[in-house]
């Protein structure tokens, strides 16, 4: 009977769960020249972000010599806006499963470059490492 | 009698597991093709299509959209809608259409799967390299248990639906341009 329950649990898992262990880090840049000319950026803070991911992204961009502000507003007097989406999962502790960062034109919000990293539990990275990986990959594509 | 019921339950459960088990499959270009796009005009130009930002579906991954399948789906949708005179390969068209997948949010667990997708569409006139359109297109699609009981299939259907809606919106936006 216990084995039967185990099989039925497997059935439930297969019917509800959509994927397994994955590591992925990608970036796409529309126009590499446009990225190299950027001097000022504004990271748009997500309302639901209570972990300060906007601050981590801003800090990382500052290490590249950019002048960066953060906040929920969308100023147009900057060279680019930065948006992000973070997804978290629980496995013993909470960890960042996925991070997508997009650098956009301020007026049209058209993407100039975007990067995505996805690491499941066994190869999890800290939020700082995830931010580093995504930003580095965007600017590598922009060279 | 109890033993008989237990054995029968085992056989049924095993069949169900075998039926449900399977790897994630990539979104297919057939599933992403927009069938009936209501375009407001038919353009007397040729177009070439390039796609970026897609990713392959690994053996342990969830459904993704590859650049090749997205390109094929956009090309098929253009042909079905007759928006452009024809679709050409390489850089030989009157217009170059580039579509980049900016982000795709996929759930990992649940009964209903809603996939949200954002793409960047840019249409350039080849003769003078002028920009005819630059537009961010956002779409979403929800697949429920009635669409597919198996989660990996349900997610693929949600991904394909979001891509289909995205392509339909993109082509409609192009049809509204004065080229």
Interface residues (C-beta under 8 A of the other chain):
Chain A: X1 X3 X4 X7 X8 X10 X11 X14 X15 X16 X17 X18 X19 X20 X21 X22 X24 X26 X28 X30 X85 X87 X89 X97 X100 X102 X108 X109 X110 X111 X114 X116
Chain B: X6 X9 X10 X13 X14 X16 X17 X20 X21 X24 X52 X53 X55 X58 X60 X61 X62 X63 X98 X100 X101 X102 X103 X105 X106 X107 X108 X109 X110 X111 X113 X120 X122 X134 X135 X136 X149 X150 X151 X152 X154 X155
